[in-house]
């Protein structure tokens, strides 16, 4: 069975063909019964036929984009998990030339017919309210955490999403698109927290019925970026002129229980912008085009501000970071350390990891200038931390200081060393630990001899009391909040 091409070049199935197919297929014919009527109710992207018999209503969805097999698998998995989705009945693959325009990554396309019992109710689009939107966002947030084995991860996911975005920018004439193109391309370098996504989370695809929220049109369901669902949903509601402020992230903050990170804002804005471009090309605009273009420019400016800031961020890696299991090869932010770290690492596996990171360009080796080494030494002597800091520790801190002062970058020191965190805090340099908790107070230490009780401002290099020969110790005598 194949679909025929109509005059407009659209693949389509005639009603008579579907009737013959039903009669020939014993399983679906027994389900429907001998007396039934068929009506074509949707002929836009896919075809949807309504089949009425004496007992119930069944839908037959004829795929034209090649994702029917994935939708069938998703329907079965979600229905069995108790989600309010159409109840799947039967699936018939059909031999049809597939349009490459709908290809997505490495997924294999297949057209087919899905027979199912439809769900009833009012869509979010038709019965919109802020409370209902929040309910849908919560549904999606939980949905993203599901483990559905039939959903296929997509290779080169980000590359595929970027290609689509660049196509929409190219197709629309919006003046100078340089900054918009930068935003689209930057998605390739973002860290994605993958999850199960709806893939086409338009307001009309969420159905409210008897305190339940249903989902329909699941042919885009896959392992992808959860912010795709949020971006599509919010952008569509904005286009429909609903009371949505795309620059106010309070809804997302309430959903996640925290502020969004820059990485998450970049991902959300990427899909907001891309969906708006899609609607400008294909959809009917309820909001004025002038208003939409203004919104695009504002989103673009904010996104570029974050990208500018992101490009200035760097990580300075201490030896303790590597010993704590830190892997530079999976990080997208620029990373630096000093050559002497190799001497402090004794484990062959860790040493090999650092070497690979340097060879691939993920990790840069730099040596700080004496000016900044001397400044770190001076501060550490005043705080009493020079008592425990090694020369390597001092140089790593000096590198962070030099990158900030001389290069105008924004360094974050990655270390579990409390003394290094203490000095970084005094230098107003951000720091993050790997295994240990980060310090909450900045401490000033007193160096003393437990034997003769003498205290020292200038610490002897030997760390031995010159008066009685006892090993020196230190204690904290002054704390201040970071």
N, C-alpha and C positions, 0 to 999 in steps of 0.2 A: 504494500500500500504506500503510495507516495502522495505528496501534496502537489497540486497544480499551480502554475503561475498565472495569475489573472493579468489583465491588461496593464495594470500599474506596476507589474513586476513583483507583486506580493504573493507569497506562498499561501494557499488557502485550501480548505476542504469544503466540498459541497455537502449540503444536508443529506442528500440521497446517498452519498458515499458513506457517511457516518451511519446511516440506518442499515446499509448492507453490512458494514463492519460489525455492528451490534448483533445482528441476526446470525452472522457466521460464528461469533464468539459465544460459545455455550455458557461460560461462567458469567459474563456480563449480561447476556440475554436473560438468563434465569433470575438475575438480580433485578432487572428492569421489568420484566414481564412482557407479555405479548402485545398489550395495548399501551401505547405510549405516543407522546407528541414531542417533537423537537423544535426548538426555537433558537436562532442565533441571537445572543444578547450582547456580545462584545466582539468587535472585529478590528481592534486597533493594533496593539502590539502582538498579542496572541488571540486566537479565536476561543470563545467560550460559548458552548451550546447548553441550553437548559432542557433537560429531559423530564417530562411530566408523565407519571403513570397514576394509577388509581390510589396508590398508597403514599407516595412521597415524591420529592424532587431530587434529581441527580444532575450534577454538572459534568460536562466533558470538556476539558481544557486541551486545545490543540496547540502545541508549542510551535513557534516559528523562529525562536532564537537559539534553540539547541540546548536548553537547560532543563528539559522535562525529567530526565533521569535523576538529576540532583534534587529537583523539587519533590519527586516521588519518594526518594529515600528520606529526605528531611521530614516530609509529612508523616511517614510511618514512624520515624523515631520520636518526633515531638508528640504525636497523638498518643503513642504508647507511654510517654512520660507524663501524660495528663494535661498537656497544653490545650487550650481552646483553639484548635485549628481544624480545618475541614477534615472529615473522616475519609481516609483513602479507601477506595474500593478495588480498583484494578488499573493496570498500566499496560499500554500497548505501544511498543516502539514502531516507528514508521520510517521508511527509507526516503529521505529527503535531502537534496543538496543544502548544505548549511551555509548561511551567509557569514563570511569571515569578519564582517563588520561588528558582529556580536561576540567575537572570540574573546577569551579572558585568560591570560597566562597560558598554562600548559593543560588546562582542563579540556577533556574530550567532549565535544558537543554531540548531542543526539536529540532529534525531534521525536515526539511521542504524544500519546493521548492519555491524560490522567482523568479517570472517572472518580468522583468523590461526592460526598454529601456536603453541601455548603453550610456555613454557619450563618446565623441571622443576627441582626442588631443594627445599630447606627454607627457609622464610622466616626473617627475623631474629626475628620474634615467637615462632616455635616453637623456634628453635635459638639463643636469645640468649646472647651472651657479650660481655664488654667489648671483646675484640679484634675481634669481628665488628662491633660498633657503631662502633668507630674506623675500620674499613674502609669502612663505609657513609658515615660523615661525610666521609672523604677522597674517596670516589666523588662525593658531592654537591658538594663544594668544587670539584672539577675540572669537574663537569657545569655548574656555574653560570657557568663561563668559556666555554662553548661558544657558537658562533654558528650558530644554526639558523634559516634564513631563513623557514621555514614558521610559526614561532612568532610570534604577533601581540602587539605591545605594547598595553597596555590604557590607555586614557585615564582620567584621574581614578582611578588605581589606589589611591592612599592613601585617597581619599574613600570608595571602595567598601569597602575593608578596614575602615575605621572604622565605617561603617554596619552592617556585619555584626557587629562587636564590640559596638556599642551595643545591637543587637537581643538578643544573648545575655545581656547584663547585665540588660536590661529583663525578660527572660523568667524570670530566676532571682531569688528573694527571698533576699538575703544580708545583710540589715540595711542599714546606711547605705552606699550604693554611690557616694557623692560622689567619693571618692579613686580608686575603680576607674574611674569615668566619665572623670575627668581623664586617667588613663593612656591609655584608649582614644582619646580625642580628641587627645591630644598627638602621636599617630602621624602626623597630617596635616602636622605642621610639621617632621618629621625629614627629613634628607637621606638619600636611598636610593641605594645603589650597585646598580643593576639588573643582573640576570643571568638566564640561562635557569634556571627552577626546575621541579621535579617538580610542585609544587602540592598534592600530597596524600601527603606523605612518611611514611606510616604504616609501622610495622615489618613488617606483612604484605605490603607492596609491594616488599620487597627480598628477592631469592631467591639463595641460595648453592648453587652447583653446580660441582664440579670446579675449585675455585680461582677461580671467576668469580662476580661479583655481578650479578644481573639486576634489572631494574626492570619493574614491571607497573602497570596502571591509570594511564595517562598522560594522561587526559582533562583534567587540570588544568594540564598543561605550558604555560607561557607565559613571557613576559618579566615578571619580578616581583622581589620582595625575597627574596634568598637566605636570610635569617633566618627566613622563613616555613617553609622546609623543616626547618631546624634546630629551630625551636620546636615544630612538629608532632611530629617524630620523638621528641624528648626528653620532651615532655609525655605522649605516648602510652605510652612506656616507663615513665614515672613512675606513670601511672594503672594500668599492668599490674603495679605493685609490684616493678619491677626495681630494681637497685642504682644508681639515678640520683639525684644530688644537684643539684637545680635551682639551688642558690645557689652552686655551685662551678663556676667558669668555666675550670677547668684543661683540660678537653677542648677548649674553644674556643681557649684559649691555645696548646695543642699544635697544633691544626689550622692556626691563622693564623701561628704562630711569633712571637706577641707578645700583649700584653694587649689585650683588647677596649676600644675607645673608649667613652665614655659614650653616644654616638649608637648604637653597635652593641649595647650592653647594653639600651638602651631598645627597640630594634627586636626583639631576641631575646625580652625579657620580655613585650612586647606579644603576640607569637604564643604564648608559653608560657601566658600568662594566658587568652588567647582560646580556645586549644585545650582547656584545662582546663574552661572554661565550657561548651564544646560537649559534652565528654564527660559533664559533670554533667547536661546536659539530655537527651542522647540515648543515651549509652553505659551499659554495665554497669560499675559501679565495683568494681574488685578491692581497691583501697585504701579505707580507711574515709573516710566523708564528712567526719568531724571533722578527720582528718589533712589532707585535701585543702583544706578551708576554711582551716585554719591556714597551709598553704603559700601559698594565694592571698593571705592577709593579709600574710605576710612578703614575698612578691614585690611586693605593692602598696606596702608601706612603703618598700622599697628603691628601687623605681621613683620614688616621690614624692620621696625624698631627692635623687635625681639630677635630677629636674625642678626642685626648689627651687634646687639648685645651678646648673643650666643657666640658669634665669631670671635669675640674678645675673651671669652672664657677659656681657661686652660687648667689643666690639672698638674700639680707638681707631686711626684711620687717619691715617698720615702721607702727605705728598705723594708720597713715593717709592713707596708702595703703588699709587697710581693710575697713576703713570708706568710701573710694572712690570707693568701689565696686570690689576690687581685689579678685579673687578667686584662691587660691593656688591649688585647686583640678584639674584644667585643664592645669597646667604648668608642663612640663617635667624636667626642670632644678631643681637642689637641692635648697631648700629654708629654711632659718633660721630666727628666731626672738628670743626675750627674753621672759621669763615667765610673766614679769610685763605688757606686752601688754594686757593681760586679764583684768587687773585692769583699764586700760584706755578705754576699749571698754564697752559701756553701753547698746548698742542695742542687745537684745536677739538673733536676727537672725544672726548678725555678729559674736557674741560670739560663737554661735552654729557652724557656718562655720569654725571658727578657731579650735574648739574642734575636729570636724570631720577630718580636715586636719592633726591634730596631731595624731589622732587615726589611720589614714590610712598610716601614715608615709610620707605624702607629705610635712609636715612642721616639722622641728626640733626645739626644744626649747633649747637654750644655754645661759649661763651666762658668760659674759666676765670677765677676771681677772682684779684685781685692777690696775695692771701696765698700761693697755691700757685705763682704765677709767681715770686715772690720766693724761695720755697724752692728751686725748680729752679735759679734763677740762682745761688744761694749754693752749691749742691752742684756745679754745673758749673764754677764758678770755682775751687773747691777741687781738682777733678779735672783742671782744665786743658782741659775740653771746651768751655768758653765761647769758646775761641779759634776754634772752627769752627761752633758752633751759631748758627743764625739766630733771630730773634725768633719766627718761626713755629714752629720746632723746640721752643723753650722753652715756648710756649703749648700745643702738643700734649702735651708731657710733663706740663705742669701740669694739663691736662684729665684725663689718666689718673690722676694723683695725687689730684685732687679727687673723681673718681668713686669711687675706692677709699676715701678717708678720710671724705668727707662723705656719700656715698650708700650706702656699704656694699656696693658692687658689686665684681666681680672683673674688672678690665680686662686685656686683652692688646693690647700696642702692635704694630701691623703696620707695619714699617719696614725698609728696606735700609740706613739710615744707621747706621754703626758708632758714631758719637758718641752718637746717641740711644739705641742699644742699651746703650751703656756706662752712661749715666745711668739708664736704666730698670732695669738690673741693680742699681745702687747704691740705687735706691728700692724694690727687691724687687718690681718690676712685670714681669710676664711679657711677652715679646716674641717675634715671629716675623717672619722675612724673607720676601720674595717671590722675588727672583732670586738674591740673594747668600747666602753662608753666614752663619750667626749667629756672633757672637763667643763664644769659649770662656773668655776671661779678662777680668776687669775691670781697667782700666788707669788709672793716675794719670800725668798728663803734666807735663812740665817745659817752661815757655816760656823761650826764650833767644834771644840775639842772636848769630848766626853771625859778626858782624863784631867786636864788642868782647868777646864771650863773657859778657856780663852776663845773669843769669837774673832772671825777674820772677814775683812772687807776684800782684801786681795788674797785669792785662794792659791796656796802653794801648788805647784805643778805636780808634786809627789802626792798631794792629798794627805800628807803626814804632818802632824803638829811639830813645828821646829823647836818647840820648848820641851815637850815630854816624849815625843816619838809615837803618840797615839794616832790611830787612823781617824781622820776628821769625819764628821757627820753633819747633817743639816736638818733644820726643822722649819716649818712654815710659821711665820710670825705676822703676816699681813695678807689679807684676802680682799679682793674686789670683784664685783660682778662683771661679767663680760659685757 
